[in-house]
Each structure stands twice: as C-alpha cells, then as structure tokens.
Amino acid sequence: MTKTEALYQSLLEPSPALLQDLAAIEGDIMILGAGGKMGPALAELLAKGVKKAGLNKKIAAASRFSEPGLQEKLTALGITTYAVDLLNEQQLQALPEMPNLLYLAGQKFGTTGKESFTWAMNSYLPGRVGEKFRNSRIVAFSTGNVYPLSPVVNGGLDETNPPQPLGEYAQSCLGRERLFEYTASRYGTKLLLYRLNYAIDLSYGVLLEIAKKVRQEEPIDIRMGHVNVIWQGDANEMAIRSLLHCSNPPKILNITGPETVAVKWVAEQFGKRFGKTPLLVGEPASTALLSNAAASFALFGYPRVSLSQMIDLVTAWLEEGGATVYKPTHFQEREGRY
C-alpha cells in the first residue's frame, strides 16, 4: 500500500461524531442504489461504524450490482445485499421494510438522448419508493442542480431559494424531490432532501477532471468559473447523520464544502504541483451553479478534509498511477444538457 493509499484509507474511517449519531439512530438501515459512485463507500462506512460502535444494527444494500465483485465485497463486510432492478415493481416490493432508508438511486451520466429513462429513474421511481417505504425515515439524495445559476458574488443559494432547474436532468431531479414530498405528505413519512454539490473522491470528481487536463496539457473550459466541492467521505458521514434530522414537513439540506472555488485557481494549483502551465479556455461567467451549505455546517460542523488536502491527494493519486473511473461530472455545463 502506498503512502497515499494509506492516507486515503485513514480518511474513510468513521469519525467520533458519526459513531455517536449512529448509536442514536433507531433501527436498521438500508441503502437503495448502493452500486453507484458513492454507494459502495457509504455502505462500507456504515459497516465500519456499526462494528466500531459495537451496535446491533443491520445494514442492507440494494442495487443491480453490475460492477463485478461489488456485491461479494459488501457481503464480506457483513452487509445484507439484494441484487434488484428497482424499476421492476415485483423486485422493489419484495425488499424488506426498514426503519431507515438512504436513497441514492438516480440517473445523470448520458441523460441527453435517454430522457424517458432519466425521468423514470429520477421521478417515477421515487414515487414508488416513497409508497413502499412510507413508514421509514428517508434521506433522499438530490442535487444542487435544482437551483438556477446565481451571481458568484452571492456565495451560493441556500435552502430558502426556490428551485429553478435548467434542463431535463435537473428538472427530473426536482421531480424526484416532489414525488418524495408527495408521499411524505400523504403518509406522514419523515424525509430529508439531501442536495449534494459536488462530491470528490480520488477516482472521480471535479478536481480529478481538472487535474488530468492540466497534467495532459489539455484545454480547460473555465466559463463555469466557480464550483463547490466536498470530500466524499464527509458527504457520506453527513448523509448517515441526516437520518436524525428527517422531519415532516420534509427538511431540505444543502451539502457541499464552504468555499466558492475558482476553477482557474484550482487549475493553477495543479499546474504548480505538476510543473505544467494550465491551458485555460474562455472567461469565467459572473454566474455559476453554487450552493450555500451553512445550515449543514451548523448541524454537523465543517468537513474534516480541506480543499488543499483534496488537491494534494488527487495530485499524489495521479502521480502514483491510481485507478480512476470515467464518470464525468459535466461541471462545465451551463445549458443543463448532461
């Protein structure tokens, strides 16, 4: 194991705050959509937390598990796994009910040209899940994309700003929220809408995309000149801890890092580390897709992993030849076409 891998693994360990909140969460926990970008790490974090806290709490994970070996890996961690197609009504209804649900299922990559499937995954399915798990506390992953572009000088939109989604992907994500809100109002379900914007890991994310372009001397479009980022491990901890804050009427919570990060600055930071001059294209617009996450910091504190740490980790990961996943964030997109 390299030094970077060892540091990375240490950052995946559950924090004392998470262990305390896990003990306060009543009942077992299920993850729906456990096979995506964040699901495997979230499931592993839950398993580690339950074991470290000495809790008698069952963790379950449901997904198609199309990635070879993932289901077996989670099973080896003591997680009960269910290989299901959530759009298959019979398979969905066959899942056991659980007191706590972390909902991660959704479609983003390649949504253009697959609009009907995007709406089925992001809007139709949440309605079915809301019916099925009406008696659960639900943390439903959403996105900051439901907000409009806003002036960079404002520092991002908070939860009091009304949604104004741009493009069908973002519209379908608002549909996800509305369908969960509908079933929550109908059945009294306690719900939290978890608006994430953007999670960062060593194998994917905005920072990795910028770093690779700097390193390979490829042009970087900086018209979407500013972004928000948060370490995936911090985002996963906040998701689990959010189970204690589900309510009816539903609570909305922005999840991201504290900085309004300039893409140009990030590219220059990687340039210094790689000994390269970033090839920047375009001029930063005065607006960007930005969220204000002050409310989440009041609940959970600030993220443990800083922006500078993330940049250093991504740099070292690339230099050591670490594995990456081609799941682009499309953070440069200003027209809502994903």
N, C-alpha and C positions, 0 to 999 in steps of 0.2 A: 504494500500500500504506500503510495506517495505521500509526501507531507501535505499536499493539497487535499488528497482524498481523506486523510486522517482529520484534517480541519473540517472538511465538509461533513464528515460523519458526526463530528462533535456538535456541529450546528443543528443536527437533526434530532438531538436528544431533547426530551420534554423538559420544559422549564419548571421550576418550583410553582409558579403561578398556575401553569396548566395542571399539574398534579393536584393542587388544591381545588381547582374548579372541577376536575374530573370526579373527585370524591363527592362533590356537591351535586353532580348531575345524577338524577334518579333514573335507574333502569339501564337497559342495554341500548346499544347504538348501532344503527345500520347506515352504510354509505351506499347510495344509489348513483351509479355512474363511476364506479371505483377504478375503471380501467383507463381513464383519460390522462391528461397531463399531470394533474395534482392528486388524483385519487389514490394511486399506489403509495405515495409518500404520506398522505393523510392517514391511510389505513395503517401503515407501519408506525406512524407517530402515535396513533390511538393504542395500538397493541403494546408498544413500549411503555406508554403512560399508565395503562391499566396494570401491567406487570410491575412497574416500578413503584406504583402507589399501593400495591397489594390489594387490588379491588377484585371483587367477584362480579365482573361485568362482562357480558358477552359482546363481542364486536363482529358484525356481519358486513359483507361487501357483495354487492350485486353488480354485474356488468356482463357484456358479451365476452369479455376476456379474450379478445382477438390477438393480443400480444402473447407469443409463445412463452410459457413458463411462468407468467404472472400469477395465474390462479394458484399454481402449486406453491409459489413463493409465499403468497399471503396465507395459504392454508398452513404452511410450515410455521408461521408466526402465531398460530392459534386462532386465526380469523376464520369464521364460518363463511364460505363463499358460495354464491349462487350464479351459475352461468345462465343468463337470461337475455332475451331481447325485450327490452322494456316496452316497445311498441306492440308486442304481442300481448293482447289483453289476458289471455289464459295464463301466460307465464307471469305477468305482472300480478294477477290476483292470487297466484299460488305462493307468492312471497309471504313470509310470516310478518305479522304486525309487530312493531317495536315501539317503545316509548319515545325514542329519539331518532330523528332522521336527518342525515346530511345529504342534501340533494345536489349532485354535481353534474348530472346528465345534461348534454346540450350539444349543439352543432354550431361551429363557427368557420373552420377552415374550408375553403372552397364552397361557400354558400351561394356565390353567384353561379347560376345555372342549375342549382339544386334548391330553388326557393321553396317548393312544396315540402320537401323533406325537412328543410330548416324550420319551417313553421310547424310541422308535425312534431319534431323533437323539442323545439323551444316553447311552443304554446299549447298544442293539443295534449302532449304527454303530461305536462304539469297539471292540467286539469284532471287527468285520470289518476295521477299520483296523489293529488290533493283529496280525491274521493277515497282512494284506497287507504291512505294513511291519515284519515281525518282525526284520529284520536292521538296522533303523535305530535310531539314538538318538532317543528321543521325549520331547519336553516337551509334556505334555498339560495344557491349561488346565482347571482345575477352579474351585471357588469356596469361599469361607468359609462358604457356606450349609450345607455338610455338617456344621458344628458346631452344637450347640444354643445357645440363648440362655444367656448366662452373666452373673454379677454384674459390674456395671460396675466395681466397686472392684478386681476381679481383673486388670483391664488387658488382657483378651482371652485366648483359648485358644491354646496353642502346638501344635506338631505331635504332641506326645505324648498329647494329649487324644483319646479315641476319638470317631469321628463319631456324631452323633445327629440326623440330618436331620429337619426339620419340614416336612411337606407333600410332595406328589408331585414338584415341581420339584427340591427338594433331594435327595429320595430317588433320583431318576433321575440326578442328578449323582454321588451316591455309587456308583450303578450304573456310571457311566462309569469311575470310578476302579477299581472291582472288575474290570470286564472288561479294562481295560488291565493290571491286575495279573495277571489270569489268563493272558493271552497272554504277558506278560513271564516269568512263572514257567515256562510251557510251553516257550518258545523261548530263554530267556536274554536277552531284549531288555533293553537299558539304558533306564531310564524315570525321568522326574521328574514328579511330580504337583504342578502349579503352582496353588495355592489362592489366587486373587485376590479382593480385597475392599476397596474399590470403586475402579475406575479413573475418573479425572477428565480431561475434555477441555473445550475451550471450547464445543463444540457439544452436549454431553450430560453427564449425571452428577449426582450428589447436590448438589454446590454450585450448579450451574446451576438445578436444580429449586427449591432453596430461594431463590436469588436472584430468580428470576422471580416467585415467590409474594410475596416482600417488595415487589418493585417494583410489582406489580399489586395490592397490598394484598389478597391472598387469604389465607385461613386456612392455617396450617401445623400439621399434626399432629405433636406432639413426644412422643407416648407412647413411640416408639422413640427415646429421648432422646440416644443416642450412636451414632456411626458411626466407621469407619476409611475414609480416603481416600488415594489416591496418584495423582500425575500420570501420565497415560497414557504419556508418553514415558519416564518412569523405569520403569514397569511393562514396557514393550516391551523396553527395554535389558536388564532383568533376565531376561526370557524368553529372549532370544537367548543371553545369557551362561550361562543354566541348562543349555544343551546340554553344557557342560563338566562338569556335575555329575550327569548321568544315571548311574544305577547299577542293579545287580541284586543283592540285592532293591531295589525302587524307592525313591527318595528322595522325601519329601514336604516341600514348602516353602511356607510362608505368605508371601504378597506383599501388603503394604499399607504405609501410612505409619506413623510412630512414635507419633502422637498418638491418644488416645481423645478424639474430637472431640464436644463437646456441640452438638446441633442448635440449641438455644436460643442459644448463644453465636454460632454461625455466622449465624443469622438476625439477631441484633443487630449483627454486623459489617456485614452487607449493609445493614441499616437505617441505620447511620451514613453509609455511602457514598452511599446513595440519598436520604437525608433523609426516611426513612419509619419508622414505628413498626410492627414486625412484629406480625401478628395470630396469636398462639400459642394453640393449642387442645390441651387435655389436660395431663396431668402426666407428666414423664419417669418411665418404669418403672425399677426397680432393676436390671433385666437388659437386655441388648442382644446383637445379633449382632456379636461383636468377635473379632478375631484378633490374636495377638502375633507380630510378624514379626522378632523379634530374630535368628533364625537366618539370615534372608536378609541382614540388615544386616552380619552377620559375614562373609558371603561377598562382598557387593557394595558395602558401605558404605551410608550413608544416602541417601535420594533427593535429587537435585540441586535439585528445585523444592519450596519450602517451602509450608506451608499458607497463610501470609499472601500469598505470591506468587500462589497459585491463586485466592484470594479477590479480589485486585486485578485479575488478568487477566479473570476472569469478569465482574466489575463493568464494566470498560472495554469488554469484548466486547459486552455487552448495551447499554451506552450508545451504542456506535458502530453498533448495528444489525447485528451479526454474525449469520451464519446459525446456526440451531440445528436439532437433529434430535429428533423426538419419539420417544424410546426411554426411557421412564421406568424408573428402577431399582427402584421399589417398595420403597425402603429403609424406609418406614414399616411395612411388613407384619410383623406379629407372629404370624400364624397359618399362614404358609407357603403362602398362596394367591396365585400370580402369574399 
